[in-house]
Amino acid sequence: MKGTFLFILILCLAATIIAFKKDPQLVNDGFVQGMKMLAKILPILLVAFILAGMVEQILPKDLLADILGPESGFRGLALGTLAGAVMPGGPFILFPLMAVLLKAGAGVGPLVAFLTSWALLGFHRLLIYEAPIMGWKFALCRMAASLIFPIVIGYFADWAWKAWSRG
């Protein structure tokens, strides 16, 4: 976390210096714009992190380990894929939830399948954006071609995680 913070801080300072050299007023405008974005996103983040904390408290860890744990095999990859495909919301909800699931005992493979499926399949995006704009034939063709990838990527992520964990 410290490395990420430092990296973003350095980028922020560099952008601020560049903006100041262009026109000092740009620094104020950029700060105001950033605060507007923060005000818009902060309530979502707050609720998402509280949700993640509540899920961590109520989640039956033995059931989670059974269905999404490191030894859940193909069933865990398939369930992770299905859950990711139907999970609405953005990264502010998804990543805190994934962190809780990992801490609670979910396996890396099923979580990577979940994340990949959310990004690649996303049924809500298919219904709201892709099919109405691109047409059902295109949308279903792309979806069918994409179905296998979350499972395959989750399998390889699980394999790599176990290999790295062994040393």
GROMACS elastic network, one bead per residue, 0.5 to 0.9 nm:
[ bonds ]
;  ai    aj funct       b0    kb
    1     4     6  0.52029   500
    1     5     6  0.61656   500
    1     6     6  0.86244   500
    2     5     6  0.50976   500
    2     6     6  0.61145   500
    2     7     6  0.85631   500
    3     6     6  0.51292   500
    3     7     6  0.60922   500
    3     8     6  0.86377   500
    4     7     6  0.51280   500
    4     8     6  0.62149   500
    4     9     6  0.84637   500
    5     8     6  0.52750   500
    5     9     6  0.59824   500
    5    10     6  0.85989   500
    6    10     6  0.60956   500
    6    11     6  0.85922   500
    7    10     6  0.52456   500
    7    11     6  0.63322   500
    7    12     6  0.86483   500
    8    11     6  0.50332   500
    8    12     6  0.60421   500
    8    13     6  0.85892   500
    9    13     6  0.61387   500
    9    14     6  0.85501   500
   10    13     6  0.51254   500
   10    14     6  0.60912   500
   10    15     6  0.85461   500
   11    14     6  0.50997   500
   11    15     6  0.60785   500
   11    16     6  0.84853   500
   12    15     6  0.51679   500
   12    16     6  0.60583   500
   12    17     6  0.86379   500
   13    17     6  0.61707   500
   13    18     6  0.86203   500
   14    17     6  0.51753   500
   14    18     6  0.62297   500
   14    19     6  0.85814   500
   15    18     6  0.50888   500
   15    19     6  0.60365   500
   15    20     6  0.85021   500
   15    27     6  0.89762   500
   16    19     6  0.50526   500
   16    20     6  0.60266   500
   16    21     6  0.85910   500
   16    26     6  0.84659   500
   16    27     6  0.60834   500
   16    30     6  0.82999   500
   17    20     6  0.50576   500
   17    21     6  0.61877   500
   17    22     6  0.86708   500
   17    27     6  0.83604   500
   18    21     6  0.52125   500
   18    22     6  0.63466   500
   18    23     6  0.87273   500
   19    22     6  0.51333   500
   19    23     6  0.61107   500
   19    24     6  0.67694   500
   19    25     6  0.83004   500
   19    26     6  0.56361   500
   19    27     6  0.58482   500
   19    30     6  0.84541   500
   20    23     6  0.51093   500
   20    25     6  0.73041   500
   20    26     6  0.64732   500
   20    27     6  0.58345   500
   21    24     6  0.66946   500
   22    25     6  0.88550   500
   22    26     6  0.76174   500
   23    26     6  0.55563   500
   23    27     6  0.76766   500
   24    27     6  0.56544   500
   24    28     6  0.74393   500
   25    28     6  0.53796   500
   25    29     6  0.63242   500
   25    30     6  0.86411   500
   26    30     6  0.58815   500
   26    31     6  0.84285   500
   27    30     6  0.51561   500
   27    31     6  0.61741   500
   27    32     6  0.86701   500
   28    31     6  0.51025   500
   28    32     6  0.61810   500
   28    33     6  0.85944   500
   29    32     6  0.51813   500
   29    33     6  0.61473   500
   29    34     6  0.85771   500
   30    33     6  0.50836   500
   30    34     6  0.60735   500
   30    35     6  0.86166   500
   31    34     6  0.50681   500
   31    35     6  0.62153   500
   31    36     6  0.86844   500
   32    35     6  0.51502   500
   32    36     6  0.62844   500
   32    37     6  0.88013   500
   33    36     6  0.51072   500
   33    37     6  0.63971   500
   33    38     6  0.87063   500
   34    37     6  0.51588   500
   34    38     6  0.61973   500
   34    39     6  0.86677   500
   35    39     6  0.60861   500
   35    40     6  0.85939   500
   36    39     6  0.51452   500
   36    40     6  0.63453   500
   36    41     6  0.87919   500
   37    40     6  0.51101   500
   37    41     6  0.61860   500
   37    42     6  0.83997   500
   38    41     6  0.51587   500
   38    42     6  0.55841   500
   38    43     6  0.89036   500
   39    42     6  0.54972   500
   39    43     6  0.74308   500
   40    43     6  0.69174   500
   40    44     6  0.78612   500
   41    44     6  0.53804   500
   41    45     6  0.62845   500
   41    46     6  0.87301   500
   41    92     6  0.86442   500
   42    45     6  0.50742   500
   42    46     6  0.60564   500
   42    47     6  0.86373   500
   43    46     6  0.51047   500
   43    47     6  0.62194   500
   43    48     6  0.84846   500
   44    47     6  0.53262   500
   44    48     6  0.59881   500
   44    49     6  0.85916   500
   44    92     6  0.70821   500
   44    93     6  0.79100   500
   45    48     6  0.50160   500
   45    49     6  0.60767   500
   45    50     6  0.85145   500
   45    92     6  0.59060   500
   45    93     6  0.74131   500
   46    49     6  0.53864   500
   46    50     6  0.62581   500
   46    51     6  0.85998   500
   47    50     6  0.50876   500
   47    51     6  0.60139   500
   47    52     6  0.85567   500
   47    93     6  0.85485   500
   48    51     6  0.50043   500
   48    52     6  0.61409   500
   48    53     6  0.86422   500
   48    92     6  0.65553   500
   48    93     6  0.50965   500
   48    94     6  0.84009   500
   48    96     6  0.69084   500
   48    97     6  0.79165   500
   49    53     6  0.61829   500
   49    54     6  0.86071   500
   49    92     6  0.84796   500
   49    93     6  0.77131   500
   49    96     6  0.61752   500
   49    97     6  0.80590   500
   50    53     6  0.50289   500
   50    54     6  0.61654   500
   50    55     6  0.85779   500
   51    54     6  0.50620   500
   51    55     6  0.60633   500
   51    56     6  0.85137   500
   51    93     6  0.84523   500
   51    96     6  0.85120   500
   51    97     6  0.78244   500
   52    55     6  0.51350   500
   52    56     6  0.61833   500
   52    57     6  0.87775   500
   52    93     6  0.82110   500
   52    96     6  0.57651   500
   52    97     6  0.51344   500
   52    98     6  0.85121   500
   52    99     6  0.81571   500
   52   100     6  0.61207   500
   52   101     6  0.88292   500
   53    56     6  0.51089   500
   53    57     6  0.64614   500
   53    58     6  0.89742   500
   53    96     6  0.86871   500
   53    97     6  0.85963   500
   53   100     6  0.74174   500
   54    57     6  0.50929   500
   54    58     6  0.63095   500
   54    59     6  0.84078   500
   55    58     6  0.52805   500
   55    59     6  0.56173   500
   55    97     6  0.78463   500
   55   100     6  0.73901   500
   55   101     6  0.85445   500
   56    59     6  0.55716   500
   56    60     6  0.87194   500
   56    61     6  0.88450   500
   56    97     6  0.86949   500
   56   100     6  0.57725   500
   56   101     6  0.74709   500
   56   103     6  0.83460   500
   56   104     6  0.68843   500
   57    60     6  0.84366   500
   58    61     6  0.88227   500
   59    62     6  0.88279   500
   59    63     6  0.82178   500
   59    64     6  0.74078   500
   59   101     6  0.87480   500
   59   104     6  0.78554   500
   60    63     6  0.54915   500
   60    64     6  0.62843   500
   60    65     6  0.87424   500
   60   104     6  0.86433   500
   61    64     6  0.50030   500
   61    65     6  0.60442   500
   61    66     6  0.85277   500
   61   104     6  0.59045   500
   61   105     6  0.66936   500
   61   106     6  0.87389   500
   62    65     6  0.51174   500
   62    66     6  0.62049   500
   62    67     6  0.88177   500
   62   105     6  0.83385   500
   63    66     6  0.50435   500
   63    67     6  0.62829   500
   63    68     6  0.83393   500
   63    69     6  0.88937   500
   64    67     6  0.53246   500
   64    68     6  0.55431   500
   64    69     6  0.63947   500
   64   101     6  0.81027   500
   64   104     6  0.74985   500
   64   105     6  0.67251   500
   64   106     6  0.63486   500
   65    68     6  0.54695   500
   65    70     6  0.73238   500
   65    71     6  0.80407   500
   65    72     6  0.75954   500
   65   104     6  0.79143   500
   65   105     6  0.54521   500
   65   106     6  0.57749   500
   65   107     6  0.77614   500
   66    69     6  0.56528   500
   66    70     6  0.86912   500
   66    71     6  0.77565   500
   66    72     6  0.62133   500
   66    76     6  0.84435   500
   66   106     6  0.87142   500
   67    71     6  0.87792   500
   67    72     6  0.58075   500
   67    73     6  0.89962   500
   67    75     6  0.72310   500
   67    76     6  0.56181   500
   67    79     6  0.77591   500
   67   106     6  0.82276   500
   68    71     6  0.78931   500
   68    72     6  0.56264   500
   68    73     6  0.83892   500
   68    75     6  0.79448   500
   68    77     6  0.75733   500
   68    79     6  0.74441   500
   68    80     6  0.71904   500
   68   101     6  0.88683   500
   68   105     6  0.78480   500
   68   107     6  0.59440   500
   68   108     6  0.89018   500
   68   109     6  0.86072   500
   68   110     6  0.59501   500
   68   111     6  0.79299   500
   69    72     6  0.52226   500
   69    73     6  0.83267   500
   69    76     6  0.70166   500
   69   102     6  0.88902   500
   69   105     6  0.58478   500
   69   108     6  0.80877   500
   69   109     6  0.86579   500
   69   110     6  0.75770   500
   70    73     6  0.73745   500
   70    76     6  0.82414   500
   70   105     6  0.77429   500
   70   106     6  0.64017   500
   70   108     6  0.66800   500
   70   109     6  0.71166   500
   70   110     6  0.78345   500
   70   158     6  0.77861   500
   71    76     6  0.81219   500
   71   107     6  0.74218   500
   72    75     6  0.59907   500
   72    77     6  0.76831   500
   72   107     6  0.78479   500
   72   110     6  0.82359   500
   73    76     6  0.54672   500
   73    77     6  0.65207   500
   73    78     6  0.87929   500
   73   109     6  0.85150   500
   73   110     6  0.84491   500
   73   155     6  0.84445   500
   74    77     6  0.50166   500
   74    78     6  0.60210   500
   74    79     6  0.84912   500
   74   110     6  0.87446   500
   74   151     6  0.79194   500
   74   155     6  0.82089   500
   75    78     6  0.51030   500
   75    79     6  0.60496   500
   75    80     6  0.84382   500
   75   110     6  0.88156   500
   76    79     6  0.51063   500
   76    80     6  0.59426   500
   76    81     6  0.84144   500
   76   106     6  0.89744   500
   76   107     6  0.82071   500
   76   109     6  0.78778   500
   76   110     6  0.53652   500
   76   111     6  0.88540   500
   76   113     6  0.88491   500
   77    80     6  0.50849   500
   77    81     6  0.60663   500
   77    82     6  0.86302   500
   77   109     6  0.64331   500
   77   111     6  0.79897   500
   77   112     6  0.84903   500
   77   113     6  0.58987   500
   77   114     6  0.78408   500
   77   150     6  0.78800   500
   77   151     6  0.55132   500
   77   152     6  0.86159   500
   77   154     6  0.63965   500
   77   155     6  0.72688   500
   78    81     6  0.50089   500
   78    82     6  0.61659   500
   78    83     6  0.85825   500
   78   110     6  0.76463   500
   78   113     6  0.77820   500
   78   114     6  0.88144   500
   78   150     6  0.84700   500
   78   151     6  0.64448   500
   79    82     6  0.50414   500
   79    83     6  0.60134   500
   79    84     6  0.84505   500
   79   110     6  0.73939   500
   79   113     6  0.85832   500
   79   114     6  0.80003   500
   80    83     6  0.51504   500
   80    84     6  0.60556   500
   80    85     6  0.85375   500
   80   109     6  0.84407   500
   80   111     6  0.61919   500
   80   112     6  0.78650   500
   80   113     6  0.54222   500
   80   115     6  0.81260   500
   80   117     6  0.78708   500
   80   150     6  0.85056   500
   80   151     6  0.83499   500
   80   154     6  0.87502   500
   81    84     6  0.52209   500
   81    85     6  0.61639   500
   81    86     6  0.88556   500
   81   110     6  0.73912   500
   81   111     6  0.85526   500
   81   112     6  0.86443   500
   81   113     6  0.51098   500
   81   115     6  0.79657   500
   81   116     6  0.75800   500
   81   117     6  0.52147   500
   81   118     6  0.77687   500
   81   121     6  0.88415   500
   81   147     6  0.86215   500
   81   150     6  0.59957   500
   81   151     6  0.66029   500
   81   154     6  0.87188   500
   82    85     6  0.51536   500
   82    86     6  0.64750   500
   82    87     6  0.86171   500
   82   113     6  0.88049   500
   82   114     6  0.73862   500
   82   117     6  0.74175   500
   82   118     6  0.88455   500
   83    86     6  0.54261   500
   83    87     6  0.59442   500
   83   114     6  0.62474   500
   83   117     6  0.79930   500
   83   118     6  0.79318   500
   84    87     6  0.50950   500
   84    88     6  0.83788   500
   84   111     6  0.88173   500
   84   113     6  0.74561   500
   84   115     6  0.60509   500
   84   116     6  0.73468   500
   84   119     6  0.78954   500
   84   121     6  0.78486   500
   84   122     6  0.70426   500
   85    88     6  0.82680   500
   85   114     6  0.75102   500
   85   115     6  0.88482   500
   85   116     6  0.87474   500
   85   117     6  0.51695   500
   85   119     6  0.80745   500
   85   120     6  0.79304   500
   85   121     6  0.53050   500
   85   123     6  0.56893   500
   85   124     6  0.81747   500
   86   117     6  0.87617   500
   86   118     6  0.74077   500
   86   121     6  0.84562   500
   86   122     6  0.61488   500
   86   123     6  0.57495   500
   86   124     6  0.69334   500
   87    94     6  0.82350   500
   87   114     6  0.89134   500
   87   118     6  0.65377   500
   87   122     6  0.71016   500
   87   123     6  0.81866   500
   87   124     6  0.80228   500
   88    93     6  0.88842   500
   88    94     6  0.86920   500
   88   118     6  0.81466   500
   88   122     6  0.74347   500
   88   123     6  0.83062   500
   88   124     6  0.64222   500
   88   125     6  0.84965   500
   89    92     6  0.78046   500
   89    93     6  0.62703   500
   89    94     6  0.71010   500
   90    93     6  0.57789   500
   90    94     6  0.62539   500
   90    95     6  0.87430   500
   91    95     6  0.56653   500
   91    96     6  0.82793   500
   92    95     6  0.62394   500
   92    96     6  0.69728   500
   92    97     6  0.89652   500
   93    96     6  0.59776   500
   93    97     6  0.63534   500
   93    98     6  0.88109   500
   94    97     6  0.52383   500
   94    98     6  0.61185   500
   94    99     6  0.87087   500
   94   115     6  0.81178   500
   94   118     6  0.88473   500
   95    99     6  0.61132   500
   95   100     6  0.86257   500
   95   115     6  0.87396   500
   96    99     6  0.50790   500
   96   100     6  0.63394   500
   96   101     6  0.87231   500
   97   100     6  0.51745   500
   97   101     6  0.62636   500
   97   102     6  0.87003   500
   98   102     6  0.60907   500
   98   103     6  0.85211   500
   98   106     6  0.87986   500
   98   111     6  0.68959   500
   98   114     6  0.87306   500
   98   115     6  0.83560   500
   99   102     6  0.51681   500
   99   103     6  0.61536   500
   99   104     6  0.85114   500
  100   103     6  0.51097   500
  100   104     6  0.60023   500
  100   105     6  0.87290   500
  100   106     6  0.88433   500
  101   105     6  0.63533   500
  101   106     6  0.53902   500
  101   107     6  0.85104   500
  101   111     6  0.80216   500
  102   105     6  0.53359   500
  102   107     6  0.66275   500
  102   108     6  0.72595   500
  102   111     6  0.75479   500
  103   106     6  0.72479   500
  106   109     6  0.85847   500
  106   110     6  0.71759   500
  106   111     6  0.69574   500
  107   110     6  0.56550   500
  107   111     6  0.63183   500
  107   112     6  0.86804   500
  107   158     6  0.75560   500
  108   111     6  0.51045   500
  108   112     6  0.59876   500
  108   113     6  0.84824   500
  108   154     6  0.75037   500
  108   157     6  0.68324   500
  108   158     6  0.55621   500
  108   161     6  0.71592   500
  109   112     6  0.51976   500
  109   113     6  0.61295   500
  109   114     6  0.85260   500
  109   151     6  0.83047   500
  109   153     6  0.78706   500
  109   155     6  0.55639   500
  109   156     6  0.74368   500
  109   157     6  0.55048   500
  109   159     6  0.78838   500
  109   161     6  0.83208   500
  110   114     6  0.60277   500
  110   115     6  0.86452   500
  110   150     6  0.89866   500
  110   151     6  0.80877   500
  110   154     6  0.59227   500
  110   155     6  0.80151   500
  110   158     6  0.79840   500
  111   115     6  0.61621   500
  111   116     6  0.84704   500
  111   154     6  0.73189   500
  112   115     6  0.50399   500
  112   116     6  0.59149   500
  112   117     6  0.82896   500
  112   150     6  0.74532   500
  112   151     6  0.86118   500
  112   153     6  0.70953   500
  112   155     6  0.85432   500
  112   157     6  0.68056   500
  112   158     6  0.82106   500
  113   116     6  0.51021   500
  113   117     6  0.58630   500
  113   118     6  0.83901   500
  113   149     6  0.82397   500
  113   151     6  0.55507   500
  113   152     6  0.79311   500
  113   153     6  0.64533   500
  113   155     6  0.79209   500
  113   157     6  0.86697   500
  114   117     6  0.52138   500
  114   118     6  0.60807   500
  114   119     6  0.86540   500
  114   150     6  0.72150   500
  114   151     6  0.88318   500
  114   154     6  0.80789   500
  115   118     6  0.50879   500
  115   119     6  0.62337   500
  115   120     6  0.84954   500
  115   150     6  0.80110   500
  116   119     6  0.51723   500
  116   120     6  0.58327   500
  116   121     6  0.79425   500
  116   149     6  0.78103   500
  116   150     6  0.51686   500
  116   151     6  0.85876   500
  116   153     6  0.75614   500
  116   154     6  0.79105   500
  117   120     6  0.50236   500
  117   121     6  0.51234   500
  117   122     6  0.66917   500
  117   146     6  0.88227   500
  117   147     6  0.80911   500
  117   149     6  0.79700   500
  117   150     6  0.52666   500
  117   151     6  0.84355   500
  118   121     6  0.57859   500
  118   122     6  0.50098   500
  118   123     6  0.84568   500
  118   150     6  0.89180   500
  119   122     6  0.62743   500
  120   143     6  0.83613   500
  120   146     6  0.70499   500
  120   147     6  0.85338   500
  120   149     6  0.85194   500
  120   150     6  0.79009   500
  121   124     6  0.87827   500
  121   125     6  0.80702   500
  121   126     6  0.75822   500
  121   142     6  0.89873   500
  121   143     6  0.64294   500
  121   146     6  0.70550   500
  121   147     6  0.73179   500
  121   150     6  0.87868   500
  122   125     6  0.54203   500
  122   126     6  0.63835   500
  122   127     6  0.88977   500
  123   127     6  0.61910   500
  123   128     6  0.85265   500
  124   127     6  0.52410   500
  124   128     6  0.60226   500
  124   129     6  0.82143   500
  125   128     6  0.50905   500
  125   129     6  0.53739   500
  125   130     6  0.63725   500
  125   131     6  0.85661   500
  126   129     6  0.57335   500
  126   131     6  0.56971   500
  126   132     6  0.83184   500
  126   139     6  0.68381   500
  126   140     6  0.87080   500
  126   143     6  0.84934   500
  127   130     6  0.64877   500
  127   131     6  0.58302   500
  127   132     6  0.71652   500
  128   131     6  0.71353   500
  128   132     6  0.67918   500
  128   133     6  0.87586   500
  129   132     6  0.57253   500
  129   133     6  0.59754   500
  129   134     6  0.81067   500
  130   133     6  0.53400   500
  130   134     6  0.54932   500
  130   135     6  0.71010   500
  130   136     6  0.80487   500
  130   138     6  0.84313   500
  130   139     6  0.60683   500
  131   134     6  0.52937   500
  131   137     6  0.79939   500
  131   138     6  0.74222   500
  131   139     6  0.53081   500
  131   140     6  0.80513   500
  132   135     6  0.55759   500
  132   136     6  0.73232   500
  132   139     6  0.89614   500
  133   136     6  0.88276   500
  134   137     6  0.81401   500
  134   138     6  0.61565   500
  134   139     6  0.66526   500
  135   138     6  0.56349   500
  135   139     6  0.62181   500
  135   140     6  0.86813   500
  136   140     6  0.58506   500
  136   141     6  0.82444   500
  137   140     6  0.54246   500
  137   141     6  0.60495   500
  137   142     6  0.86076   500
  138   141     6  0.51407   500
  138   142     6  0.61378   500
  138   143     6  0.84888   500
  139   142     6  0.52770   500
  139   143     6  0.60566   500
  139   144     6  0.85829   500
  140   144     6  0.59467   500
  140   145     6  0.84444   500
  141   144     6  0.52192   500
  141   145     6  0.61956   500
  141   146     6  0.86159   500
  142   145     6  0.51308   500
  142   146     6  0.61299   500
  142   147     6  0.87597   500
  143   146     6  0.50650   500
  143   147     6  0.61673   500
  144   147     6  0.54641   500
  144   148     6  0.82377   500
  145   148     6  0.73695   500
  145   149     6  0.84907   500
  146   149     6  0.57300   500
  146   150     6  0.79290   500
  147   150     6  0.68579   500
  147   151     6  0.80418   500
  148   151     6  0.57067   500
  148   152     6  0.63148   500
  148   153     6  0.87150   500
  149   153     6  0.58247   500
  149   154     6  0.82119   500
  150   153     6  0.51724   500
  150   154     6  0.58496   500
  150   155     6  0.84350   500
  151   154     6  0.50445   500
  151   155     6  0.60530   500
  151   156     6  0.86840   500
  152   155     6  0.51065   500
  152   156     6  0.63315   500
  152   157     6  0.85834   500
  153   156     6  0.52017   500
  153   157     6  0.60140   500
  153   158     6  0.85193   500
  154   157     6  0.50312   500
  154   158     6  0.60851   500
  154   159     6  0.85715   500
  155   158     6  0.51861   500
  155   159     6  0.62423   500
  155   160     6  0.86934   500
  156   160     6  0.60372   500
  156   161     6  0.84367   500
  157   160     6  0.50827   500
  157   161     6  0.59817   500
  157   162     6  0.85407   500
  158   161     6  0.50966   500
  158   162     6  0.61793   500
  158   163     6  0.85343   500
  159   162     6  0.52963   500
  159   163     6  0.61314   500
  159   164     6  0.86556   500
  160   163     6  0.50068   500
  160   164     6  0.60479   500
  160   165     6  0.83945   500
  161   164     6  0.52274   500
  161   165     6  0.59866   500
  161   166     6  0.86694   500
  162   166     6  0.62749   500
  162   167     6  0.89089   500
  163   166     6  0.53474   500
  163   167     6  0.68465   500
  164   167     6  0.52801   500
